[in-house]
Amino acid sequence: MVAHLVRLKLALLRNIFRRSRAQAIGAIVGIVYFAVLVAGLAVILASFRASLDAARVVLPLAGAAGIVLWTVVPLFSFGSDPTLDPGRFATFAVPHRELAVGLVAAALVGLPSIASMVLSAGVVVAWSHTPASTLVAVVSTFIGLLTAITTSRWVSAVMTNAISSRRGRDVIAVLGLLLLVVVGPAVSFVANLGGDLRGMATATARVVAWSPLGWAWAAPGDVAAGEVGTGLVRLALAAALLVLVFALWSRVLRGEVDDPRAVSRTDSGTSMGDDLGLLTRLPGTPAGAVAARVLTYWRRDPRYQISMVMTPLVPLALLIPFYTGHLVWTPLLMGPLVSFLVGWSEHNSVAYESDALWLHIVSGTSGRDDRGGRLVPAVLLAAVLVPAYVLVGVAVAGRWDLLPAVLGLSVGLLGAGYAVSSVMSVVLPYPVAESGESPFNAPPGAAGITMAAQSLASVATLGLASPTLVLAWVAWQGSEWAVWGAGVVGLGLGGAVGLTGLRAGARLFDRRAPELLATLRRV
């Protein structure tokens, strides 16, 4: 079973290059970019071999950070890598422990795992002071990597179960707010340390080395320093932690196999029956029908709800450097940032439709109605968030004189985001979690094309809004004419660019709707 799952994973990885040409190019670009980045980081880690004292501070912290990243980043970036979704094995009567081992082994041949192995090789080189420390480094880094992967699987499975209920979504939202509250005092504490950062890093490394996150990464340093007993104790604790995490994940996995994919269950509480919901409350036009359907997605689909929760929260992080580092300009970016996020987030909206797009094609829905109706929820969201964050940011910073520039920049970014999204969602859709799946899931091998498409959308949005960005910067430097210039240019350019992009996207949709549907079926 283990070998079979590994072969399945390798076959799925090969399929990255068998999709459309654009997706293959995006995957290659993403892989090459991160290969260079990972190789550079591995060389930096290996360079700590020159100083054992520095290595005993940096490497445990880096290893602990790696476990945290393995756990957190997949949840909010590219999903939990459900290449071999446990729920899909429910009908095959595979023993859950054997399945757990196979899934971990399959995860080891994924691109993130390969990158982590390269970084781990740099860590092994850094600890290679003696044969004993080298041997312990090989064993401990492998244990650390397995712990990171297994923890990621376990946390993703737990979060998937949590997100399937409305109460779970509420709890996650509250936890996100609490995290923002905790980050502020933490940053303030670090900032107040002044020049004692080295001492703080050393003290933190000592604490982390005796924490579950640092056991595996600190053990080789103890052996290299002659503290063999301490190193072996940490190594044993790291192995015990791996066994514990594997047992926890195996238990959750058993529940998924016995009762597969509860995410698709709705908790709305009532059946619609004869009530057509928003379809009866919006205009009876093709654009109104599209808008009603997308608004229904926003209300019921966890994939959209995650975006709705995170978009208003992200700009609040800009208050942290204002209150801790007295950076007056950061609150002024709250409005522009939320505008960017609202517009940018629509650049892959068609991919969430999947095969449902055929309804638009067979009913003869025009590109104008599709593009316009699809943006209605984002426009409604922006109508609430953008003015609120513009006013709050200006009020907190105490710079009411810059209100026209901040408002113009926000509208300029919003219009540019709508324009880019209207075109890109037709030209370059990329894989997303299927309807009914966890929003933390993502199709296998989607990281490369996802990063390429998201980067392109970001650069294009900023590029279209660049005139307003330049004027806003000049206004910040004290130019009074630029304050009103940024406001006028932002409002005018944002509206013009948004409408132009909407029309361009509509023409593209009319011309290549069948090809778009075929692309969605492939992704």
N, C-alpha and C positions, 0 to 999 in steps of 0.2 A: 504493500500500500504506500509506504514512504517513497519508494522509487517511482511508483506510478504518479504520485502527486507532483514530484519534482519534474518528471517528464511533461506533465500537463503545464506546469508553470513555465518551463522553457519554451514549449510550443506557443503559449500565449505571448511570451516576450518576443518571439520571432514575428508574431502577427503585427507588432508595432509597425514594421516596415512593409506590410502588405496591404495597408489601407490606401487612402487617397494620397496623391503626390504631396499635397500641402501638409497633411498630417505626418507623412514620412519625413519631409524636410524639417518640420518643426521638431519632431522627435530627435533627429540627428543633431540639430543645432543645440537643443537642450542637453543632450548627452555629452556632446563635445565641450560645451561651456562648463558643465559641472565636473567633467573629468579633469579639466585644467584646474578648476577651483579646488577640487578634492586633492589632486596631486600636490598643489602648492601648500595646502594645509597639512598634508602628511609630512612634507619636508620640514615645515615649521615645527611640528611635533617632534620629529626625529632630531632636530637641532638641539633639543633640551638635553641630549646625552652629554653635552659639554659641561653641564652644571647639574649635579644631583640635587642640590638644595633647591634650585629653581624648579626642577622637574617635580619634586615632592610637593610643591605648592600648586603648580599649574596643571599637571596631568590629572590629579584627582578631581580638581574643579572642572576640567574639560570633560572628563568621563561622566561625572554627575550631570553636567549640562547636556551631554549627549543623550543620556537616558531620559531626561526631562523633554528634550526635543523629540525624541522618538515617540514619546507618549502624547505630547500636546500637538505638535505640528500636523500629524496626519488627520487629527480631528477637524482642524480649521483650514486645511489647505487642500490636499489631494485625496482625502478620505483614508479609510483604514485598510486600503488595498485588498478589497474583497475578491481577489483573483480567483480564489477557490472558496466561495462562500460556504460556511459550514451548513447552512440551512439547505443547500442544494444536495447534500449527501444524506438527507433524512430518509430517502426511499431506498438507500443501498445497504442499510443495516451494518454500517461500519462502526466497530467499537470506538467509543468517543476518545479513549486514551490513544489508540493507534492513529486516529484521525488527528488528534492534537499534535502528536509527534510529526506526522506527515506535513501538516500545515506549517509548523515551525521550520522544518527542513526546506519546504518550498519557498518560504519567506527568505531563506538565506541566499537564494539565487535571484532575488529581486534587485533592481538597480540601487535603491537606498541601502540595502544590506551590503552590496558590493562596495559602495562608497564607504560605508562604515568599516568594512574589512581593510580597505586601503588606509584609512585613518588609524585603525588599530595596528597595522603594520608599522606605522610611524611611531606609535606608542611603544611597541615592542623594541624598536631600535633605540629609543630613548632610555629604556630600562636595561639595555644589554651591557651592563658593567661587568657582570660575572656570569659563568654558566648557570648558576642557580637562579640568579635574578632573571636571566633570559627565559629559562624554563617556566618559572612562575609567571612571567609576563605573558608568555604564549597562552598558558592555561587561564589566567585571570582575565585577559582581554577577551578570550572566547566566551568565558562565563558572562562577562559584562555585556557582550554583544547579544548573547542569547537572552539575558535578562531584559535588555532593552526591547528586543523584538517581542518577547512573550508578554511583557508589561503593556506594550502598545496594543497587542491583540486583546488582552484582557480588558483594558480600559475602554477600547473601542467597542467591545461587545457589551460592556456594562452601559456605556453611553447610548448605544443603539437601543437597548431595552428601555432606557430612561426616556429617550426622545419619542418613543412610540405612544406615550400618554401625555395628555395636556398638563397634568401635574408635574411630570418629569421635565417638560419644557419650561414650566414656570420655575422649577428648582434650578435648572441650568441658567436661566436668565438672572436669578438672584445671586447665584454663585459668581456670575460674570461681574455683576455690580460690586459684590464684596471684594473680588480680585482687584478691581479698579481702586477701591477704597484703601486696600492694603498696599498697593504699589506706591501710592503717594508718600506715606510715611517712610517706606523703605528707601525710596529715592532721596528723600530729605535727609535721612540718617546718613546715607553714603556721602551726600554732598557736604554735610557738616563735618565730615572727617578731615577735610582739607588734605594736607600732605601725608596723612598717615594711611594712605591706601595700601602701601606695601605691607604694613603691619596688619591691617584688616584682612588682606588676602591671605597672609600666613595663618592668622587665627581662624579664618573661615575654612581654609584647607584642612586644618587639624580637626575641626568639627566634622566636616564633610567626610574625612577619611574614616571616621568611626560611625558614619551613618550608612544606612542601606545603599544609598546612591554611590558611596565612595569606596566601599569595601574592596570590590574587585580592582579598582583603579589605583588604590594606594598600596596594595600588598606587594607588588614588585619593588616599590621604592624602599619598603622596610627591609626586604631581603638584600637589596643592593647596598643599603647602609649598614648591614651587619645585624639587623634586628630580625633574625630569621623567625623566632618564635612569634613575634607580633605579626609578621607577614603571613605566616601559616594560619594564624587565628583568623585574620581578615579573609584569607582565601577560603577557609572553611565556612565562615559566615556568608560569604558571597555565594558559595555553592548551595547552602541551605536556603538562601533567599530565592535562588533560581528554582529550587524544588517547590517552595511555597507558592511563588507566582504561577508556576506551571500548574500546580494543583488547583489554584483559584480559577485560572483560565479554563482548565479542563472541566471544572464544575459548571461554569457558564456555558461552555461549548456543549456539554451534555444537554442543557436546557434548550439550546438553539436547535440541536439535532432532533430532540424529542418533540419540540413545539416550534417548528421553523418559522422564522421571519414574522414576528408579531407586528413589525413596523407598519405593515399594510393595513392593519386594523384601524378603523376610525374611532375616535372618541367624541365625535360631535354630539352624540346623545340622542338625536332624533333622526328619523328618516324624512327625506324630502317629500316623498309621496307625489302629490300633484303640484307641489310648490316648486316652481322653476327658479326660485331664489333670485339672484341678481339679474337673470335674463329678463325678468318682468319689471325690473326697476330702472334699467338703463334704456336708452333709445333703441327702438326696434330697427336698427340698421346693421349692416355687416360689421362696421367698426364697433358699434355698441355691443354686438354679440361677442366679438373677440375680447373687448375690454371686460365684459361680464365673466367670461370664462377664465381670463387671466386673474381677475380679482378673486374668483373662487379658488384658484390655485393658491393665491397668497393667503387665503383664510384657512385652507385645509391641508396644504402640502407642506410637510416639514422642511423640504428643500428650500422653499421660499421663506418659511418662518425664521430659519436661521439667519438669513440675510436681513430680514426685518428687525431682528433683535440686535444684530451686530452693528448695523449701519448707524443707528442713533448713539451707540455706546462708544464707538471708536473716537469721534471727535472730543469726547470728554477727557481722553488721555492728554490732550493738549493743555489742560489746566494744570497738570502735574509740574512741568518745567516752569510754568508761570509762578506757582506758589512756592516751589522749592528753589528754583534758580533765578527768580525775578526776571524771566525773559518776557518782556512786555508784549512782544509781537506774536507769541504763540496762540493766545486766545483769538486773535484776529483771523487765524486760519481755520477756525471751527466751521464757519459758514462755507468757505471754499472747499474744505475737505469733505463735508457731507454732500455738497453739490457734486464733487468729483465721484464720490462713491455711488450716489444714486444713479447718475448717468452711466458710469462705467459698468455698473453691475448688470446692465441689460445687454451687454455685448455678446452674450451666448444664450439669449432667452429662447431662441427657436429650438435649441438642443433639448430643452426640458419638455418640449412637445413630443419628441420622438415620432412614432408613427401617426400620432393624432393629427399631424399636419395635413394628412391626406384629406381631411374634412374641408380644409381651406381650398385645396386644389380642385376636388370634385364639385364643390359648390360654386366655383368661379369667383372666390373672394379675391378682390384686387389687391395689389401690393400696397396701395395707399391705405385701404381699410385694415390690412393686416399690420402694417407698420404703425399706423396711428393708434389703432385699438390696443395694440400690445404695449404701447408706452403710457396709456392712461393711468394704470396703477402707480408707475414711477413718477408721473407728473403730480398725482395727488399726494404722494409721499413727500415729494420735494416742496409742494406748496405749504406743507406744515413744517418740515424740518429746516429748510433753508432760511426763511425769515427769522425763525426762532433762534437758530444758531448764529446768524449774522448779528442780531440785536444783542444776544447774550455775550458774544465775543467782544463786540465793541464796548459794551457796558463794563465787562470785567476788566478790559485793558484800559478803560477810561479814555478812549480815543474816538469820541463821537465825530471829530473832524474828518476821520477816515471812513465814515459810514458809506458815502457814495462809492469809494474805491472798493471797499470790501463787498458791497452789494453787487457792483459791476463784475468783479472777479468771480463771485459765486455764480451769477447768471451765465457768464461766459464759459465757465467750466461745465456747467450743467448742460448748456446748449451743445457744446463740443462733445460731451459724453453721449448725449442723445444721438448726435449725428454719427459718431463712430459706431455706436451700438446698432443703429438702424442698418448700417452697411455690413458690419462684421458678422452679425448674427446670420446673415444670408450667405456671405462669402466664406467664412471660416468657422463653422460650428465645430466644437470639440466635445469629446465624450463627457457625460455627467452621470450621476446616479440615476438609475431607472425610477420611474414613478412607483411609489409604494415601498421603495428601499429606504434604508437609512440615509439621511443627508450627509453622513460622514463617509459614505462609500463612494468609490470612484472606479471606473472601469480599469482593467489592467493595462499598464503601459501608457497611461494617459498623461503622465507627468510632463513629458517633453513638449507635446503639442499644447498642453494647458498653459505651461509657463510661457511658451512662445506667443500664443494668442493673447494672453493677459498682458504680457509686456508690450506687444504691439498696440493693443487697445490703450494702454496707459500712455505710451509715447505719442500716439496719434491724438489723443485727447488733449494732452499738454501742448502739443504742437499747434493744434487749431486754436487754442486759447492763448497762445504765446503773446499776441499783441496786448491783450488785457493784462497778462502777467507782467510784461515789461512796464506798462504804465502804472500798475499797482506798486511795483518795486520803486519806480521813480517817485510816486506819491509818498511812500514810506520814507524816502530820503528827505522829504520836506517840501516838495514842489506842490504848490497849491493848485496850479492848473492841471497837474496830472491826477489829482484827486477826482475832479469832475470829468477829466478825460477818460480815466479808467471806468468811471460809472457809465458814461455815455457809450463808450466803445464796447464795454462788456454787455450792456443791455442790447445794443444794436447788433453787435457781432454774434452774441449768443443766440439771439432769435434767428438771425439770418443763417448762421451755420447749422442750427438745429433743423430749420425747415429744408435747407438744401440737402442735408444728410438724409432727412426723412424721404424726400422725393427720390434721391439717388437709390436709397434702399428699396423703395417701392418699385422703381424700374427694374432693379436687379431681381427682385422677387418675382415680378411678372415674367421676366425672361428666363429665369432658371429655377422655377418652382419644382418641376419634376426632378431635376438634378439635385436640388436641395433635399427633397424627400429621400432620394436614393442614398445621399450622403448620410442622412440621419439614420437610415436603416443599417448602414455599415458601422457607424460609430456606436 
